[in-house]
Amino acid sequence: MFDSYQVWLLPGVGSLIVLLAGWFAKNYILPYLSTETKRRMAKYVLLIADEVTDYFVSKYPEDRLAKWMDQAVDKIMEITGVKKEVATRACQAALARKTKENK
């Protein structure tokens, strides 16, 4: 009698364990990995923004910021593939850090 229950009970319990493991991974592990990837990408974008703004500041030392800001944003978008809003924020953040350091 126990053998007949064992035939369908063990696969059912195994399926339940697999479903619970999938749910746990989806709700807890995947968001962490996604956040970590975004954090690393943000560091790379900011590093590239620092380099690009340094380049344009040295290239156009006497010009005002607005003239070369669009070029810097376009270059960041070209290198990283991010949207214009993200590239603009990265460029502004890099400039804000530089002005803080110079004060």
Contacts in CASP RR format, 6 or more apart in sequence:
PFRMAT RR
TARGET T0000
AUTHOR 0000-0000-0000
METHOD contacts of the structure
MODEL  1
MFDSYQVWLLPGVGSLIVLLAGWFAKNYILPYLSTETKRRMAKYVLLIAD
EVTDYFVSKYPEDRLAKWMDQAVDKIMEITGVKKEVATRACQAALARKTK
ENK
41 80 0 8 1.000
44 80 0 8 1.000
45 76 0 8 1.000
45 80 0 8 1.000
45 82 0 8 1.000
45 86 0 8 1.000
45 87 0 8 1.000
45 90 0 8 1.000
46 90 0 8 1.000
46 93 0 8 1.000
46 94 0 8 1.000
48 76 0 8 1.000
48 79 0 8 1.000
48 80 0 8 1.000
48 90 0 8 1.000
49 72 0 8 1.000
49 76 0 8 1.000
49 87 0 8 1.000
49 90 0 8 1.000
49 91 0 8 1.000
49 93 0 8 1.000
49 94 0 8 1.000
50 94 0 8 1.000
50 97 0 8 1.000
50 98 0 8 1.000
52 72 0 8 1.000
52 75 0 8 1.000
52 76 0 8 1.000
52 79 0 8 1.000
52 91 0 8 1.000
52 94 0 8 1.000
53 72 0 8 1.000
53 91 0 8 1.000
53 94 0 8 1.000
53 95 0 8 1.000
53 98 0 8 1.000
54 98 0 8 1.000
56 68 0 8 1.000
56 71 0 8 1.000
56 72 0 8 1.000
57 98 0 8 1.000
59 68 0 8 1.000
60 67 0 8 1.000
60 68 0 8 1.000
65 95 0 8 1.000
69 91 0 8 1.000
72 91 0 8 1.000
73 84 0 8 1.000
73 87 0 8 1.000
73 88 0 8 1.000
73 91 0 8 1.000
74 87 0 8 1.000
76 82 0 8 1.000
76 87 0 8 1.000
76 90 0 8 1.000
76 91 0 8 1.000
77 83 0 8 1.000
77 84 0 8 1.000
77 87 0 8 1.000
80 87 0 8 1.000
82 90 0 8 1.000
END
